[in-house]
Amino acid sequence: PIGPAETGAPDIYIVAVSKDCESAACQEREVQALADAQQPSLCSSTLVLSPTELQCTLSPSTHNPLAAAIMVSKGNGADRVIGALADPATEGPSLSYDPPSANGVDKPVQTLTSQGPIVIYGNNFPEEPLTQGNLQVWVTNKATPPSDASNPGPDYQPMCRQTQRLSATELKCWKKGDLKGKVVGTTRPNMFVQVGPNKFSEAPAQGALRIEQLKVTDQDRSGDWEVGPLDVDIEGVHFGEDENGDLQIQMISDGVFTDPIDKPKPKSRRLKPIGQNASGGNITGYSTKVPCRIISRTSKKTMCRIYDSVFGTALKPEHYEFGVPAAETEKLKRFPVEGVVTFDDMGDLEVVPGAEILQAPFNFTVRLYPCDPGQHR
């Protein structure tokens, strides 16, 4: 019930509190401190409708979280104190403004390096003055928005160099060309809209943005043997530039258990496809991954160098040939290797349905370097 008349007219007091202030004790402290500092309420013109009901006019805002209290004046009508506080732990709907949402893009197909304006479709995009300069679109491979826009962590990146509100359902984003491959992670990253210091869309726009997959179109090597130093020249598309993050190239094999192929120039390799085992289930990788150190890199061509064996170890002894004449080296057995171009430090990716991890496989074969009589490897 509304207190006696000598307490003065009660006011509904709604203010923004710090982002981690979610308990009643914290909100009580902050609300009283804000009232003492004469912070204006988001709710004005409080009317007493009955002994159990108050009404006020709520102003538009992008603040989050909010705290609500009924403030009353002391007997002298001076300082205001909390008469009642809305307990944030109470079950039921909490006090908040409708969050924004994003559900589409006018130009969904993009690359990591592409730049220029795109339009984001959604709902509840507030007037720009209310956003306090916090209008932004974030990309990530995670299913939740950043917890703190000022310190989002390595899994999130702002996508727009500039963002403009066109209407309550459209934003114009001038996409930056420095999207990090390890942040985007997949061909269909998640996208979140930010409209306030801590106000984000609650659900991601899954699949709205489609990033072009890396692709290898050709590759050549400085030698035909399995031992280095071996330079590998790789041509393709969508590798990104330096600002898109470091590339990672690995040579993948079954290590010591790698078997030779049946034909000198096979139509297909014998290793299992990346990401699958013999029964089609997911796997963490082959037994051996050998890094190929990046020497040079552009968005369409990269060169890397292997300093040791592409298998990372010696193979079974019976695979090695000894005392082979130079004229006979072309008849040596060939062994399959698979290379993978991806981005460094990809971490644990949350892949949405229909998406692919950003990577480009390629394959080739090598011969085992023969030993001269009386020598061994």
C-alpha positions in Angstrom: 0.0 0.0 0.0 1.1 3.6 -0.7 2.4 5.2 2.5 0.8 7.9 4.5 0.5 11.4 3.2 3.3 12.8 5.5 5.9 10.9 3.5 5.2 13.0 0.5 4.0 11.9 -3.0 5.7 8.7 -4.0 7.6 8.4 -7.3 8.3 5.4 -9.5 12.1 5.6 -10.0 13.6 3.6 -12.8 17.3 3.9 -13.6 20.1 2.0 -15.3 22.5 0.1 -12.9 25.9 -1.4 -13.6 25.8 -4.5 -15.8 26.7 -7.0 -13.1 24.3 -5.5 -10.5 21.7 -8.2 -10.4 21.0 -8.8 -6.7 18.5 -6.9 -4.6 21.2 -5.7 -2.3 23.4 -4.3 -5.1 20.4 -2.6 -6.8 19.3 -1.1 -3.5 22.7 0.4 -3.0 23.0 1.7 -6.5 19.5 3.1 -6.7 19.9 5.0 -3.5 23.3 6.4 -4.6 21.8 7.5 -8.0 18.8 9.1 -6.3 21.2 11.0 -3.9 23.1 12.1 -7.0 19.8 13.3 -8.5 20.0 11.0 -11.5 16.8 11.5 -13.6 14.4 8.7 -13.7 13.4 7.0 -16.9 9.9 7.1 -15.7 8.3 10.6 -15.2 4.9 12.0 -14.1 4.0 9.5 -11.5 0.3 9.3 -10.8 -1.3 7.6 -7.7 -4.2 5.7 -9.2 -5.2 3.9 -6.0 -3.7 2.9 -2.6 -2.1 -0.1 -4.4 -1.3 1.3 -7.9 1.0 3.9 -9.4 1.4 4.9 -13.0 4.2 6.8 -14.9 5.4 7.5 -18.4 8.4 5.5 -19.4 10.9 7.1 -21.7 12.6 5.1 -24.6 16.0 3.8 -23.6 18.7 1.2 -24.5 19.9 0.9 -20.9 20.4 -2.6 -19.5 20.0 -3.7 -16.8 17.4 -1.6 -15.1 16.3 -1.3 -11.5 12.9 -0.1 -10.3 11.9 1.4 -7.0 9.3 3.5 -5.3 10.9 6.5 -3.8 9.4 8.5 -0.9 10.5 11.8 0.7 11.5 12.1 4.3 9.2 14.0 6.6 10.8 17.3 5.7 10.3 16.7 2.0 13.9 16.8 1.3 16.0 13.7 0.5 14.2 10.8 -1.1 14.7 7.2 0.1 13.7 3.8 -1.2 10.2 2.9 0.0 10.1 -0.3 -2.0 12.4 -2.1 -4.5 11.4 -4.4 -7.3 13.3 -7.6 -6.4 15.2 -8.7 -9.5 15.1 -12.3 -8.2 11.3 -12.5 -8.2 10.0 -14.9 -10.8 8.2 -13.5 -13.7 9.0 -10.9 -16.4 11.8 -8.5 -15.5 11.8 -4.8 -16.2 13.5 -4.3 -19.6 13.0 -2.9 -23.0 12.4 -5.2 -26.0 15.8 -6.3 -27.3 16.7 -5.8 -30.9 16.8 -8.7 -33.3 18.5 -9.4 -36.7 17.2 -11.9 -39.2 18.7 -11.1 -42.6 21.2 -9.2 -44.8 20.6 -7.8 -48.3 24.0 -9.0 -49.5 24.5 -12.2 -47.5 27.5 -13.5 -49.5 30.7 -11.8 -48.3 34.4 -12.5 -47.9 36.7 -11.7 -45.0 38.2 -8.9 -47.0 35.1 -7.5 -48.7 34.1 -3.9 -47.8 31.2 -1.6 -48.4 27.6 -1.0 -47.3 25.2 -3.9 -46.5 21.7 -3.6 -44.9 20.8 -5.6 -41.8 17.1 -6.5 -41.5 15.5 -7.0 -38.1 13.3 -5.4 -35.4 13.4 -3.0 -32.5 16.3 -0.8 -33.8 16.0 2.4 -31.6 16.5 6.0 -32.7 20.3 6.7 -32.9 20.4 9.2 -30.1 19.2 6.5 -27.7 22.1 4.2 -28.7 24.7 6.6 -27.2 27.1 5.8 -30.0 26.8 2.0 -29.4 25.1 1.0 -32.6 27.1 -2.0 -33.9 26.9 -5.5 -35.5 29.1 -8.2 -34.1 30.2 -11.5 -35.7 31.3 -14.6 -33.8 31.1 -18.4 -34.0 29.6 -18.4 -30.5 25.8 -18.8 -29.8 25.6 -15.9 -27.2 26.4 -12.2 -27.5 29.5 -10.7 -25.8 29.0 -10.1 -22.1 30.9 -6.8 -22.2 31.2 -4.7 -25.4 34.2 -2.8 -24.0 36.1 -6.1 -23.4 34.5 -8.7 -25.7 37.3 -11.2 -25.7 38.9 -13.0 -28.6 35.8 -14.7 -29.9 33.9 -11.5 -31.0 34.6 -8.8 -33.5 32.7 -5.7 -34.6 31.8 -6.0 -38.3 30.9 -2.4 -39.2 33.3 0.5 -39.7 30.1 2.7 -39.4 26.5 1.8 -38.6 23.5 3.9 -39.5 19.8 3.4 -38.5 17.6 3.5 -41.5 14.4 2.6 -39.7 13.2 0.4 -36.8 13.7 -2.6 -39.0 16.8 -1.7 -41.0 20.4 -0.9 -40.3 23.1 0.1 -42.8 26.5 -1.3 -42.0 29.7 -0.3 -43.8 31.5 -3.7 -43.5 35.2 -3.7 -42.6 37.7 -5.8 -44.5 39.6 -7.1 -41.6 37.3 -9.8 -40.2 39.4 -12.4 -38.4 39.2 -15.9 -39.8 39.5 -17.4 -36.3 36.6 -15.2 -35.0 34.3 -15.9 -37.9 35.4 -19.5 -37.9 32.8 -20.9 -40.3 31.1 -20.1 -43.5 28.0 -19.1 -41.6 29.0 -17.1 -38.5 26.5 -15.8 -35.9 25.6 -12.1 -36.0 24.4 -10.0 -33.0 23.1 -6.4 -33.0 24.2 -4.0 -30.3 22.0 -0.9 -29.6 23.2 0.2 -26.2 26.2 -0.1 -23.8 25.1 -3.6 -22.7 22.0 -4.1 -24.9 22.3 -6.8 -27.5 20.0 -9.0 -29.5 19.4 -12.1 -27.4 19.4 -14.7 -30.2 21.9 -14.8 -33.1 21.0 -14.3 -36.7 22.2 -17.8 -37.8 23.1 -18.2 -41.4 22.2 -14.7 -42.3 25.8 -14.0 -43.3 27.6 -16.4 -45.6 31.4 -16.1 -45.8 33.1 -17.5 -48.9 35.0 -20.7 -48.2 38.7 -21.0 -48.7 39.6 -22.9 -51.8 42.9 -24.3 -53.2 42.9 -24.2 -57.1 46.5 -25.4 -57.7 49.7 -26.4 -55.8 53.3 -27.1 -56.6 56.3 -28.2 -54.7 60.1 -27.7 -54.9 60.7 -31.4 -54.8 59.2 -34.8 -55.1 60.6 -36.4 -51.9 59.1 -36.6 -48.5 62.1 -35.0 -46.7 62.6 -31.2 -46.5 63.4 -28.5 -46.9 60.3 -28.6 -49.2 58.6 -25.5 -50.4 54.9 -25.8 -51.2 53.3 -23.1 -53.4 49.5 -23.0 -53.0 47.2 -21.0 -55.2 43.5 -20.4 -54.4 41.0 -17.8 -53.2 39.7 -16.3 -50.0 42.9 -16.9 -48.0 42.6 -13.4 -46.6 45.3 -10.8 -46.0 47.5 -10.3 -42.9 44.8 -8.2 -41.2 42.4 -11.2 -41.4 44.7 -13.3 -39.1 47.6 -15.7 -39.5 47.1 -18.7 -41.8 48.0 -22.2 -40.7 49.0 -24.9 -43.1 49.4 -28.5 -42.0 50.4 -31.7 -43.7 48.2 -34.5 -42.4 49.0 -38.2 -42.7 48.7 -41.5 -40.8 52.3 -41.0 -39.7 54.3 -44.2 -39.5 51.3 -46.2 -40.6 51.0 -44.4 -44.0 50.7 -46.9 -46.8 51.7 -46.4 -50.4 49.1 -45.8 -53.1 48.5 -48.5 -55.7 49.1 -46.3 -58.8 51.8 -43.7 -59.6 49.1 -41.1 -60.4 46.0 -42.0 -58.4 42.6 -40.5 -59.1 41.9 -40.3 -55.4 44.0 -40.6 -52.2 43.7 -43.4 -49.7 43.5 -41.3 -46.6 40.2 -40.7 -45.0 38.5 -37.4 -45.8 39.2 -34.6 -43.2 36.7 -34.6 -40.4 35.5 -38.1 -40.9 36.5 -41.6 -39.9 35.7 -44.8 -41.7 32.1 -44.9 -40.4 31.5 -41.3 -41.3 31.7 -39.9 -37.7 33.7 -36.9 -36.6 37.3 -37.3 -35.7 39.9 -35.0 -34.1 42.5 -35.7 -36.8 45.0 -38.1 -38.2 47.8 -39.5 -36.1 50.3 -37.0 -37.5 50.1 -33.3 -38.3 53.3 -31.6 -39.6 53.3 -27.8 -39.7 54.3 -26.0 -43.0 55.8 -22.7 -42.0 54.3 -19.7 -43.9 56.9 -17.9 -46.0 54.7 -15.5 -48.0 51.0 -14.9 -48.2 48.3 -13.0 -50.1 44.6 -13.6 -50.5 45.2 -15.8 -53.6 48.6 -17.3 -53.1 50.7 -18.6 -50.2 54.0 -20.4 -49.9 55.1 -22.5 -47.0 58.1 -24.6 -46.1 58.5 -28.0 -44.5 61.9 -28.5 -42.8 61.6 -32.2 -42.0 59.6 -35.2 -43.2 56.0 -34.6 -44.3 55.1 -37.6 -42.2 56.8 -36.4 -39.1 58.5 -39.7 -38.6 60.1 -42.6 -40.5 57.7 -45.0 -42.1 57.8 -48.8 -41.8 61.2 -50.1 -42.8 59.9 -52.3 -45.6 58.8 -49.2 -47.5 62.3 -47.9 -48.1 64.4 -48.7 -51.1 68.2 -49.0 -51.1 70.7 -48.7 -53.9 68.2 -47.5 -56.4 69.8 -46.3 -59.7 68.8 -42.8 -60.7 67.0 -44.1 -63.8 64.8 -46.2 -61.6 63.7 -43.5 -59.1 60.5 -42.7 -61.0 59.3 -46.3 -60.2 59.5 -45.8 -56.5 56.3 -46.2 -54.6 54.3 -43.0 -53.9 52.7 -42.1 -50.6 49.6 -39.8 -50.0 49.7 -36.6 -48.0 46.8 -34.2 -47.4 47.4 -30.5 -46.8 45.0 -28.1 -45.1 44.9 -24.3 -45.3 43.1 -22.7 -42.4 43.5 -20.0 -39.8 45.8 -20.1 -36.8 44.3 -20.7 -33.3 40.8 -21.5 -34.4 40.0 -23.0 -30.9 36.6 -24.6 -30.2 34.2 -23.6 -32.8 30.4 -23.7 -32.4 29.3 -24.7 -35.9 25.7 -24.0 -36.8 23.8 -26.4 -39.1 24.8 -26.0 -42.8 28.1 -24.3 -42.0 31.6 -25.4 -42.8 34.8 -24.7 -40.9 36.9 -22.2 -42.9 39.5 -24.4 -44.4 40.8 -25.7 -47.8 42.1 -29.2 -48.2 44.5 -30.3 -51.0 46.4 -33.5 -51.6 49.6 -34.7 -53.3 51.9 -37.7 -53.2 55.6 -38.0 -52.4 58.3 -40.6 -52.8 60.6 -41.8 -50.1 64.2 -40.6 -50.6 66.3 -43.7 -51.4 69.5 -44.6 -49.6 72.8 -45.3 -51.3 74.4 -48.7 -50.6 76.0 -48.9 -47.2 73.9 -45.9 -45.9 70.9 -45.7 -43.8 68.4 -43.0 -42.8 
